Amino acid sequence: MALIPHELSDAGDLATDAGGEPVFSQRLSSRELAVLVRDMPPFSGRRLTISRAPASSGPAMIENRASADAASATLENGNLRVRLDPRTGSIIELRAKGIDANLVDASGGHAINDYLYLIGDDPSDLQRAGPPRITVGERGPLVASLRVESDAPGCHALSREVRLAAGADHAELINTVDKKRIAAASYHDREGKESVNFAFPFNVPDGEMGLDVPLAVIRPEHDQMPSACKNWLTVGRWADISNRDYGITWVTLDAPLVQVGGITATLLNSQTNPDAWRKRIEPTQKLYAWAMNNHWGTNYRAYQEGPVTFRFILRPHRGTTPAEASRFATGLSQPLVALPGRGAAPGAAPLIQIDPPEVLVTALKPSDDGRALILRLLGASAKPSHATLTWPDRKPGALWFSDTSERPVRKLEGPIPVPSWGLVTVRAELAE
């Protein structure tokens, strides 16, 4: 789904593709125009025309039409069902087509997207958001959402929006914290230390957790050195929790710090006693986003204030791979870019295609000397791969192994060997 800024879509609400066929679209409350873009390959473009037309001119049939019901605080789109707790505004039910389970584990007292605020370092002092006001945000049929407005400790206001798009296999969470400056006599004392957290307790029995890190996926505890920090960890774009039958991919777009199993990032100021640190991470299916804190002594402000937005994505699945999770998360962190159309419309074919799917393109750029394209390929799998590059329109003159210098090192002939979790740099010479 593409979001077209209002300054580009003020001509109207009807989008058509290059062949003149209507494309399903919806004007959002933000004045953006949401457009459903199907089957668009990577490294390609598509020309859409925005015009004024009655709603009846749009597509007559849309599969899995999304709908919102504020009375029951429920969103459904044919693939997913999301239900909010009217007492807290958090998600107490998440179900996906083909998975016979509620993916929310609320047995520990927290539900998905619970706002948790802590002053000091005692998790028993956690505070939650006040009674919510749940209303329909976007009414569909392409995008439907529920908005949850709450008073919340540490905030002037807390807004949480849950979105579903028609036919989508994932839910979007958009949390806006209008942070209030903590008033404290000393920011070194417990009374001056605070943290903002969002809870994600998943119900995936016996599920194993994997965290995306640069050029790898790690399992907490199993893949950490004994002296590694276990009170909090960092993720690149996503985490996944899966058992043998199903699982869920969690994408974080704005909050890279996570706590695994509970609120464990409670070490205030500098810590010189090794006994203060967490020693072990037990198997768990619970994540907590550590969105904001002022726990450390640093050279920047000891408080935070003003509106900040944190976005999360929930994607249930019946089996995935690190490569697929990375493609999905990258597509969200690098979304489709809407620009004014000029000149000839782009062709439907992508610039380049890469096989097998376990090989990811982490970078594609012109070389510094302007004579080639530089590709960096990652083998996102436990097994080595041999990558094949296909150039539908403009085949390069020659392919070379390269490195950070971008110079041709060794000529490539045939499939490109890509090691397991290894990175390969390819220089594709531009044909004259």
C-alpha positions as CSV (number, residue, x, y, z in Angstrom):
1,M,0.0,0.0,0.0
2,A,1.3,3.4,-1.0
3,L,0.5,6.7,0.8
4,I,0.4,9.7,-1.5
5,P,1.0,13.0,0.2
6,H,-1.9,15.4,0.1
7,E,0.0,17.9,-2.0
8,L,0.3,15.3,-4.7
9,S,-3.2,14.0,-4.4
10,D,-5.3,17.1,-4.2
11,A,-6.6,16.5,-7.8
12,G,-9.0,14.0,-6.5
13,D,-9.6,10.6,-5.0
14,L,-9.6,8.2,-8.0
15,A,-6.3,6.6,-8.9
16,T,-5.8,4.7,-12.2
17,D,-2.8,2.7,-13.5
18,A,-1.0,3.1,-16.8
19,G,-3.7,1.1,-18.6
20,G,-6.5,3.3,-17.3
21,E,-7.8,0.7,-14.9
22,P,-9.0,2.0,-11.5
23,V,-6.8,1.3,-8.5
24,F,-8.4,0.9,-5.1
25,S,-7.8,4.0,-3.1
26,Q,-9.1,5.8,0.0
27,R,-8.7,9.4,1.3
28,L,-7.3,9.2,4.9
29,S,-8.1,11.6,7.7
30,S,-4.5,12.8,7.5
31,R,-5.4,14.0,3.9
32,E,-3.1,11.4,2.4
33,L,-4.4,9.2,-0.3
34,A,-3.9,5.5,0.4
35,V,-3.6,3.4,-2.8
36,L,-3.5,-0.4,-3.0
37,V,-0.5,-1.3,-5.2
38,R,-0.4,-5.0,-6.0
39,D,2.5,-7.2,-7.3
40,M,5.1,-4.4,-7.6
41,P,8.6,-6.0,-7.9
42,P,11.6,-4.5,-6.0
43,F,13.6,-1.9,-8.0
44,S,10.7,-0.9,-10.2
45,G,8.2,1.9,-10.6
46,R,4.6,2.4,-11.5
47,R,2.7,5.4,-12.9
48,L,-0.6,6.3,-11.3
49,T,-2.9,9.1,-12.4
50,I,-5.0,10.9,-9.8
51,S,-8.2,12.5,-10.9
52,R,-11.6,13.6,-9.7
53,A,-14.3,11.1,-10.1
54,P,-17.4,9.8,-8.2
55,A,-16.8,6.9,-5.8
56,S,-18.8,4.6,-8.1
57,S,-16.0,4.9,-10.7
58,G,-13.7,2.8,-8.4
59,P,-13.3,-0.9,-8.5
60,A,-16.6,-2.7,-7.9
61,M,-15.2,-5.7,-5.9
62,I,-12.4,-5.8,-3.4
63,E,-11.4,-9.0,-1.7
64,N,-11.3,-9.1,2.1
65,R,-12.8,-5.7,2.6
66,A,-11.7,-4.2,6.0
67,S,-14.4,-3.1,8.4
68,A,-14.3,-1.4,11.8
69,D,-16.8,-1.8,14.7
70,A,-16.2,0.7,17.5
71,A,-18.9,-0.8,19.6
72,S,-17.1,-4.0,20.1
73,A,-13.6,-2.4,19.7
74,T,-12.9,-4.9,16.9
75,L,-11.2,-4.7,13.5
76,E,-11.4,-7.5,10.8
77,N,-10.3,-7.7,7.2
78,G,-10.8,-11.4,6.3
79,N,-7.3,-12.4,7.2
80,L,-6.9,-10.9,10.7
81,R,-9.1,-10.1,13.7
82,V,-8.0,-7.7,16.3
83,R,-10.0,-6.9,19.5
84,L,-9.2,-4.2,22.0
85,D,-9.8,-4.3,25.7
86,P,-12.4,-1.6,26.5
87,R,-10.8,-1.1,29.9
88,T,-7.2,-0.6,28.8
89,G,-7.2,0.0,25.0
90,S,-4.6,-2.8,24.6
91,I,-5.0,-5.7,22.2
92,I,-6.4,-8.8,24.0
93,E,-7.2,-10.8,20.8
94,L,-5.2,-11.3,17.7
95,R,-6.3,-14.1,15.3
96,A,-5.2,-14.9,11.8
97,K,-6.8,-17.0,9.1
98,G,-5.5,-20.6,9.3
99,I,-4.1,-20.3,12.8
100,D,-6.4,-21.8,15.5
101,A,-5.1,-19.7,18.4
102,N,-5.3,-16.3,20.0
103,L,-1.8,-14.9,19.6
104,V,-2.1,-12.7,22.7
105,D,-0.9,-14.0,26.1
106,A,-2.6,-11.8,28.7
107,S,-2.2,-14.3,31.5
108,G,0.6,-12.3,33.1
109,G,-1.4,-9.1,33.4
110,H,-0.2,-7.4,30.3
111,A,-1.7,-7.4,26.8
112,I,-0.3,-6.4,23.4
113,N,0.5,-2.7,23.1
114,D,0.0,-2.0,26.8
115,Y,1.6,1.3,27.8
116,L,3.8,0.8,30.9
117,Y,5.5,3.7,32.7
118,L,8.0,3.3,35.4
119,I,9.6,5.7,37.8
120,G,12.7,4.3,39.5
121,D,13.8,0.7,39.2
122,D,11.1,-1.5,40.8
123,P,8.8,-3.2,38.2
124,S,6.1,-3.6,40.8
125,D,5.7,0.1,40.6
126,L,4.7,0.0,36.9
127,Q,1.9,2.4,36.0
128,R,-0.6,1.9,33.1
129,A,-2.7,4.2,30.9
130,G,-6.0,5.4,32.2
131,P,-9.5,4.5,30.9
132,P,-9.5,4.7,27.1
133,R,-11.7,6.5,24.7
134,I,-12.0,4.1,21.6
135,T,-13.3,5.6,18.4
136,V,-13.3,4.6,14.7
137,G,-10.4,6.4,12.9
138,E,-10.4,5.3,9.3
139,R,-13.7,3.8,8.2
140,G,-12.5,1.7,5.2
141,P,-13.0,0.1,2.9
142,L,-9.2,0.1,2.1
143,V,-7.9,1.2,5.5
144,A,-9.8,0.7,8.7
145,S,-8.6,1.8,12.2
146,L,-9.5,2.2,15.8
147,R,-8.1,5.1,17.8
148,V,-7.4,4.8,21.5
149,E,-7.0,8.1,23.4
150,S,-5.9,7.9,27.1
151,D,-4.6,9.9,29.9
152,A,-1.3,8.3,30.8
153,P,1.4,8.8,33.5
154,G,4.4,10.6,32.2
155,C,2.4,12.1,29.3
156,H,0.3,15.0,28.5
157,A,-1.7,12.5,26.3
158,L,-1.3,9.1,24.8
159,S,-2.8,8.1,21.4
160,R,-2.7,4.6,20.0
161,E,-4.1,3.7,16.6
162,V,-4.5,0.1,15.3
163,R,-4.8,-0.2,11.5
164,L,-5.8,-2.9,9.1
165,A,-5.7,-2.7,5.3
166,A,-8.0,-4.7,3.1
167,G,-6.6,-8.2,2.5
168,A,-3.4,-7.4,4.4
169,D,-1.7,-10.1,6.6
170,H,-0.4,-7.7,9.2
171,A,-1.7,-5.1,11.6
172,E,-0.1,-1.6,12.1
173,L,0.2,0.0,15.6
174,I,0.9,3.7,15.7
175,N,1.6,5.0,19.2
176,T,2.0,8.7,19.9
177,V,3.4,9.7,23.3
178,D,3.1,13.4,24.1
179,K,5.8,13.2,26.7
180,K,5.7,15.3,29.8
181,R,8.9,16.5,31.3
182,I,9.6,14.7,34.5
183,A,10.0,17.2,37.4
184,A,12.8,16.0,39.8
185,A,15.1,17.7,42.2
186,S,17.9,15.4,41.0
187,Y,18.0,13.2,37.9
188,H,20.5,10.9,39.6
189,D,18.0,9.8,42.2
190,R,15.4,7.1,41.6
191,E,12.6,9.8,41.7
192,G,14.2,11.4,38.6
193,K,14.6,8.2,36.6
194,E,11.8,7.1,34.3
195,S,11.1,4.7,31.3
196,V,8.3,4.3,28.8
197,N,7.6,0.7,27.7
198,F,5.1,-1.1,25.4
199,A,4.3,-4.7,26.1
200,F,4.1,-7.5,23.5
201,P,3.3,-10.8,25.3
202,F,2.7,-13.4,22.5
203,N,0.9,-16.7,22.8
204,V,3.2,-19.0,20.7
205,P,3.6,-22.1,22.9
206,D,7.2,-23.4,22.8
207,G,8.0,-20.6,20.4
208,E,11.7,-19.7,19.8
209,M,12.6,-16.1,19.6
210,G,15.0,-14.6,17.0
211,L,16.2,-11.0,16.9
212,D,17.3,-9.3,13.8
213,V,20.8,-7.7,14.1
214,P,23.2,-6.4,11.4
215,L,23.9,-9.3,9.0
216,A,22.6,-12.0,11.4
217,V,19.7,-13.3,13.5
218,I,20.4,-14.1,17.2
219,R,18.5,-16.1,19.8
220,P,18.6,-14.5,23.2
221,E,20.8,-16.4,25.6
222,H,21.8,-19.1,23.1
223,D,23.8,-16.8,20.8
224,Q,25.2,-14.4,23.5
225,M,28.5,-14.4,25.2
226,P,28.3,-15.1,28.9
227,S,29.2,-11.5,29.7
228,A,26.8,-9.9,27.2
229,C,24.1,-7.6,28.4
230,K,20.8,-9.5,29.0
231,N,18.8,-6.8,30.7
232,W,18.1,-5.2,27.3
233,L,19.0,-6.0,23.7
234,T,18.9,-4.2,20.4
235,V,17.1,-5.2,17.2
236,G,17.6,-4.0,13.6
237,R,14.1,-4.1,12.2
238,W,12.3,-7.2,13.5
239,A,11.9,-10.1,16.0
240,D,10.2,-13.4,15.3
241,I,8.7,-15.9,17.7
242,S,7.8,-19.3,16.0
243,N,7.0,-22.8,17.0
244,R,6.7,-25.8,14.5
245,D,3.2,-24.7,13.4
246,Y,3.0,-21.0,13.4
247,G,4.4,-17.7,14.7
248,I,4.5,-14.0,14.6
249,T,6.9,-11.4,13.1
250,W,7.1,-8.2,15.1
251,V,8.5,-5.2,13.4
252,T,9.7,-2.1,15.2
253,L,10.3,1.1,13.1
254,D,11.2,3.6,15.8
255,A,12.2,1.7,19.0
256,P,15.3,-0.5,18.6
257,L,15.8,-1.4,22.3
258,V,13.9,-4.4,23.7
259,Q,13.6,-6.3,26.9
260,V,13.0,-10.0,26.8
261,G,10.7,-11.8,29.1
262,G,9.8,-8.8,31.3
263,I,10.7,-5.3,32.4
264,T,14.4,-5.9,33.1
265,A,16.1,-2.7,32.0
266,T,16.1,-1.3,35.5
267,L,19.8,-0.5,36.1
268,L,20.1,3.2,37.0
269,N,23.1,5.4,36.5
270,S,26.5,3.7,36.1
271,Q,26.8,0.1,37.1
272,T,30.2,-1.2,38.4
273,N,28.9,-4.2,40.4
274,P,28.7,-7.2,38.1
275,D,26.2,-8.9,40.4
276,A,23.6,-6.2,39.4
277,W,23.3,-7.5,35.9
278,R,20.9,-10.2,34.7
279,K,22.7,-13.5,34.4
280,R,20.3,-15.5,32.2
281,I,17.4,-15.2,29.8
282,E,14.9,-18.0,30.2
283,P,12.9,-19.2,27.2
284,T,10.0,-16.7,26.7
285,Q,7.6,-15.4,24.1
286,K,7.3,-12.0,25.6
287,L,8.9,-8.8,24.3
288,Y,8.8,-5.3,25.8
289,A,9.8,-2.3,23.7
290,W,12.0,0.1,25.8
291,A,10.8,3.2,24.0
292,M,12.1,6.0,26.2
293,N,14.3,6.3,29.3
294,N,16.7,8.6,31.1
295,H,18.5,5.9,33.1
296,W,22.1,6.6,32.3
297,G,24.4,9.5,33.2
298,T,25.2,11.2,29.8
299,N,26.0,14.4,28.2
300,Y,22.6,15.1,26.8
301,R,19.3,16.2,28.5
302,A,18.2,14.1,31.5
303,Y,14.5,14.4,30.5
304,Q,12.4,14.0,27.4
305,E,9.3,16.0,26.3
306,G,7.0,16.6,23.4
307,P,5.2,14.3,21.0
308,V,7.0,11.2,19.7
309,T,5.6,8.4,17.5
310,F,6.5,4.7,17.8
311,R,5.3,2.3,15.1
312,F,5.0,-1.4,15.4
313,I,3.8,-4.1,13.0
314,L,2.3,-7.5,13.9
315,R,2.4,-10.3,11.2
316,P,1.1,-13.7,12.1
317,H,2.3,-16.5,9.9
318,R,2.3,-20.3,9.5
319,G,6.1,-20.4,8.9
320,T,8.6,-17.9,7.8
321,T,12.4,-17.6,7.2
322,P,14.9,-14.9,8.2
323,A,15.0,-13.7,4.6
324,E,11.3,-13.4,4.3
325,A,11.0,-11.5,7.6
326,S,13.8,-9.2,6.5
327,R,12.1,-8.5,3.2
328,F,8.9,-7.7,4.9
329,A,10.4,-5.4,7.5
330,T,12.6,-3.7,5.0
331,G,9.5,-3.0,2.9
332,L,8.0,-1.2,5.9
333,S,11.1,0.7,6.8
334,Q,11.7,1.7,3.2
335,P,8.2,2.1,1.9
336,L,7.0,3.0,-1.6
337,V,8.0,6.5,-2.5
338,A,5.4,8.7,-4.2
339,L,6.8,11.4,-6.5
340,P,5.2,13.6,-9.2
341,G,5.3,11.8,-12.5
342,R,7.4,13.3,-15.2
343,G,8.5,12.1,-18.6
344,A,7.9,8.6,-19.8
345,A,6.2,6.2,-17.4
346,P,8.5,3.6,-15.8
347,G,8.5,0.1,-17.3
348,A,6.9,-2.7,-15.4
349,A,10.1,-4.8,-15.3
350,P,12.4,-4.4,-12.3
351,L,15.9,-3.2,-12.7
352,I,17.2,-6.5,-11.4
353,Q,16.0,-9.9,-10.1
354,I,17.9,-12.1,-7.6
355,D,17.4,-15.8,-7.0
356,P,17.2,-17.7,-4.7
357,P,15.0,-15.9,-2.2
358,E,17.5,-16.5,0.6
359,V,19.8,-13.9,-0.9
360,L,19.0,-10.3,0.0
361,V,20.2,-7.1,-1.6
362,T,21.3,-4.9,1.3
363,A,22.5,-2.1,-1.0
364,L,22.2,-1.0,-4.6
365,K,24.0,2.2,-5.6
366,P,26.0,3.8,-8.4
367,S,29.7,3.3,-8.1
368,D,31.7,6.3,-7.0
369,D,33.4,6.4,-10.4
370,G,30.0,6.5,-12.1
371,R,30.8,3.5,-14.4
372,A,29.0,0.7,-12.6
373,L,26.3,-0.4,-10.1
374,I,27.4,-1.7,-6.7
375,L,25.3,-4.5,-5.2
376,R,25.8,-6.0,-1.8
377,L,24.3,-9.5,-1.3
378,L,23.6,-11.1,2.0
379,G,23.1,-14.8,2.4
380,A,20.2,-14.7,5.0
381,S,20.3,-18.5,5.6
382,A,22.1,-21.1,7.6
383,K,23.2,-22.6,4.3
384,P,25.4,-21.1,1.6
385,S,23.7,-20.1,-1.6
386,H,24.5,-19.5,-5.3
387,A,22.9,-16.3,-6.5
388,T,21.7,-15.7,-10.1
389,L,21.2,-12.1,-11.3
390,T,18.7,-11.4,-14.0
391,W,18.6,-8.0,-15.8
392,P,15.2,-7.8,-17.7
393,D,16.0,-4.6,-19.6
394,R,19.6,-3.4,-19.3
395,K,22.2,-6.1,-19.0
396,P,25.5,-5.0,-17.6
397,G,28.7,-5.3,-19.6
398,A,30.5,-7.5,-17.0
399,L,30.2,-8.6,-13.3
400,W,33.1,-8.5,-10.9
401,F,33.7,-9.4,-7.3
402,S,34.4,-6.2,-5.5
403,D,34.9,-4.8,-1.9
404,T,34.5,-1.5,-0.1
405,S,36.9,0.1,-2.6
406,E,34.3,-0.7,-5.4
407,R,37.1,-1.7,-7.7
408,P,36.9,-4.8,-9.9
409,V,38.8,-7.6,-8.1
410,R,37.9,-10.8,-9.9
411,K,35.6,-11.4,-12.8
412,L,32.4,-13.3,-12.1
413,E,31.2,-16.1,-14.4
414,G,28.0,-18.0,-13.6
415,P,26.1,-18.1,-10.3
416,I,27.6,-16.0,-7.5
417,P,28.7,-17.9,-4.3
418,V,27.2,-16.3,-1.2
419,P,28.3,-17.7,2.1
420,S,25.8,-18.4,5.0
421,W,25.2,-15.1,6.7
422,G,28.0,-13.7,4.5
423,L,28.2,-10.5,2.5
424,V,29.3,-10.3,-1.1
425,T,30.0,-7.1,-3.0
426,V,29.4,-7.2,-6.8
427,R,30.4,-4.6,-9.3
428,A,28.1,-4.5,-12.4
429,E,29.8,-2.6,-15.2
430,L,27.4,-0.4,-17.1
431,A,27.2,-1.3,-20.8
432,E,28.3,1.4,-23.2
